[in-house]
């Protein structure tokens, strides 16, 4: 594993028919740049550059990959390229638009619409810091995830999984659209094939089966992450990691804090999505959409005195989830 992260391409670098303006973000599997095309329109360009496999110093264009890591690097590169090809076929306002993808400098670049706005994670942190009883109104949560599920359903119909849904990968644009970003197909391939001691998942949002080498992934895997995102929108914090939950599942206790704040039905849906057993979750986005969109009178269960006392004791003896 490289000790330092690969250096980003400097401003002014040409990749394909695009010119890099500046780095927007960097993660364990790539770097995202703001760039402009030949018509001087702004685009986002994502470069496949896994920091566990590749090195690059300032001023270099091509990644350097050690011989023993070449096969894994190329496997991830192939998956990243195929992901770009699949996403380019999807035209939906709630899924990031892939405009172009190409090989150059011994890696792959994916060109996407440049969106302006903030991530759902940014909104959660801002709302949480206001110290209100509700992080978001229930109507806001339902409306937001209705949009996201419409896009995710199209993704699944195109035989693609997202595999990295989290508030940081849900973007709320300045014109009030919710958009899924940063799919994780290449990340999943490298996790399964690379024998990494620590899978590179965001704690709290990855389903249990993603931690098993031969775990059966499907729509239910993304649905677990949707439930975790809804939870974060209600609590202001991510849920406990799935591996922790398998040892000591405190989800029901965490959810009980939200009774009489959010409707019983929304709490039930969230727990349904986050079932540790994949067979007990919704098996399709459509199944979840039907329940989430159902207009029924909202019912709220008030906590008994005993439950309130128990919850206060729980707050004193454990960190907030």
N, C-alpha and C positions, 0 to 999 in steps of 0.2 A: 504494500500500500504506500502511495506517495505521501511524503511528510507534509508537503504544501499543496494547496489547491492549484490546478492548472491555471496559468495566466489567461485572462480574457484577451480577445483580439482588440487592438487599439483602435480608437476613432479614426475613420478614414479608410479602414481596410475594405477591400472589395471582396465580396463573396457572391459568386454568380453574377447577377445583374443588380446586386444590392450593395449599398455603401453603409458600413457600420457608423452609427452616430455615437452611441454610448452603451455601456452595460446597464441592463435593467434589473437583472436578478441572476443569482447563481445558486445551484443546488448540487447534490451529490452526483447527479446524472447529466448535468448540462448547464449551459449558460444561455440566458435570453438577452438579446440586444434590441435596442431601438435602432432601426435602419430606415433608409429611404430607397424606393425603387427608381427605375430610370425616368419616371414621370414626377419624381420628387414627392411621392406620396409616402406617408409614414406607415411602416409595417413593423411587426415584431418578428425577430428571427431567432429560433432556438437551435443551438448547436449541440449535437450529441458529444458529450465529453465526460464520461464517468471518472470521477476523481480517484476511485479505487483502482483503476486500470491504466489511466493515461497521465502523462506528464507533459507540461508545455511551459517553457520559460518566456518571459517578456520578449516580444519581437518575433517569435516563431509563429508560423501559420499551422503547421501540421503537428498533431499530437505525437508523442513518442510513447510506444507501448512495448514493454519487455516481451521477449520471445515467448515466455511461458504464459503470458496473459493474452497473446494475440487471438487465440481461438475464442475465448470468452468475449473479448472486445468486439470481434466481428459478429458474434452471435447477437449481442446487444444491438449493434449497429444495424443488422438485418431486421431485427424486431422494430427498431425505431423507424426505419425506412418504410416497413410494411404498415406501421401505425399511421404514418403520414399519408400513405396511399389510401388507407381506409377512411381516414378523417376527411380527405379531400372529396370523398363521395357524399359526405353528409352536408346538407344545407338546412340548418335550423337555427333560429335566433338565439337559442339557449345552448348552443355548442360552438366553441371557438372555430372560426372559419380558417381552414388550411388553404392558402392560396397557391403554394408552390412547395416542392421538396426536391432536393437534389444532393448528389455526392460531390464533394470537393475537399481538397486538403486532407484526404484520407479519413474523412468523417462525413456526416450527413447534416444538412440544414433543413429545418422546417420553417416555412414562412407563413405567418398568420396575420390576421387583422390586428392592428394596434388599437387596443381599447383604452378608454379613459374612464376613470372611476376609482373604486376601492374594492378590496376583497371583503368577503363576508367576515373574515377574521378581524379586519380593521373595525368594522361596525360593531362586532361583539365586544371588543376591548373598550371601545368608546362608550357603548351602552352600559357595560358592566361598571365602568368607573363612575357612572352617575349614581350608583347605589340605589337604584329603584327596585321595587318588588319584582317587576317584570323586566327582563332583559329586552324582549320584543313582545308586542301584542300577539295574541294567538292568530288573529286575522292576517297579520304580516307574515308569520311563519307559514301558515297554510298557503298564502298567495305565492310566497317566494319558492316553496318547494313544489308547488303545482307547476311553476315554470320550469324548474330544474328537472322534474320528472318527465315532462314532455320531451325535453331534449335527450335525457338519458334513455328513454324508451326507443327513440330513433337510433341511438348509438347501439343499443342491444339488438335491434332489428337488423342492423348491419353487421352482426356477428362480431362485435367489438365490446370489450369491457373497459371501464375506466381504470379501476384498480388503485386510484389514489384520490378519492373524493374526500375533501376536508374543507373547512371554511376558508383556508388560504387558497384553494383552487376553485372557489366559487366567486366570480367577479360580478359586482353590481355596477353597471355602467352609468355614466353621467346622464344617459337618457332612460334610466330606470329599467334596464334589462338585466336579468340574472343569467350568467353565462358560465358553463363548465370549461375549465382550463386544464392544461398540464396532465394529459393522460399518462398512465404508468406502465404500459406494456413492456417497454424495454427494461424498466426497473424490476418488474416481476421476473422476467427471464433471467436477469443477472442474479437476483436473489435465489432463485431455484437452482441455477446451474453453478453458481460461484462458490458455494459452501461458505458464505460469509457468516462469521460467528454472531453478528448482530444484523438481522434483516433491517433494511433501510426503510422502515415504515414510520408514519407519524403515530405515536402512541395514542391510543383511544379510538382511532378511526379505522384501523385495519381489522378485518374479520378474523376469527380464530383460524380458519382454514388457510389463511395466507402465511401462517407461521409453520405450517406442516409441509414438508417437502413434496408430498404427494396429495396435498389437499385439493379437493374438487372445487374449482372456482366456477362461478356462474353469475347470473343476474343477482342472486341472493347475496353475493359477496359485496357488490356495490350497494345493495339495499341496506346491509349492515351499516355501511359508512353514512348513508343518508340518515338513518336513525341516530347515529352518533352526532351528526351535524345538527339535527333538530334538538337533541339533548343540549348541545353547546349553546344553541340559540335561547334555550329556556334557562339554563343554569349559569351561563357565562363562562363555563370552563368545560374542557373535554371530559368524557367519561374515563373511568379507569381502563387501562390497557386490557385487551382481551385475554392475554396470558395471565394477568393478575386476577381477572374475573373468574377464570377457570379454577383458581386456587381458593378464592374467597370472593364470591359475587355479592357486591353491595349495591348493585344497580337498583333493586327494589327500594332499599332504604333511601338512596339518593333521590329517586323519583318521588318518594313520599313527601319530601320537602316541598314539592311543587303542587301538591293537592290543594284545591281551593284557590290556586293561582292560575293554573291552566286546566282545561276541561279533562274529565276522566278519559274521554275518547282519545284526545291527543296523547295523553300519557300512555294509554294502552297501545296505541299505534307505535309509539317510540320503542316501547319494550318489545313489541312484536318484531320490529325491524332488527332489534339488537339481541335476539335470542342467540345464545351460544351455539345451539344445535341448528345448523343451516336448514334442516328440514322443517323447522318450526317457524322460519321467517316467511314473508311473502316470497313466492317463487318467481314472480315477474313484476315488472314496474306497473303493468296494467292493474294487477291485483291490488297493489298499494294505492294507485291513483284512485281507484273506485272508492276505497274506504276514506282516504284523506279528503276527497272532494265532496263526500256525502254531507248534505246539509241536514243536520239534525239539531234539535234543541240541546245546547250545551249543558251538561250536568257537572256539578262540582261536589266532590266529597269533602266535607269538613273534617278536620282532624279532631279526634277525641282528646280529652285532657291527658289521658295516659299516653297517647301517641305523641303529643306535644312535649311531654316530659322526657319520653324516650329519645325523641329527636334532639332535644337540647343536650342530653347526656352524650349522644352520639357525636354531636358537634364538638364537645369538649375533649373527646378521646380520639378523634380521627381528623385528618385533613379534609378540607372540603373537596368534593369530586365534581 
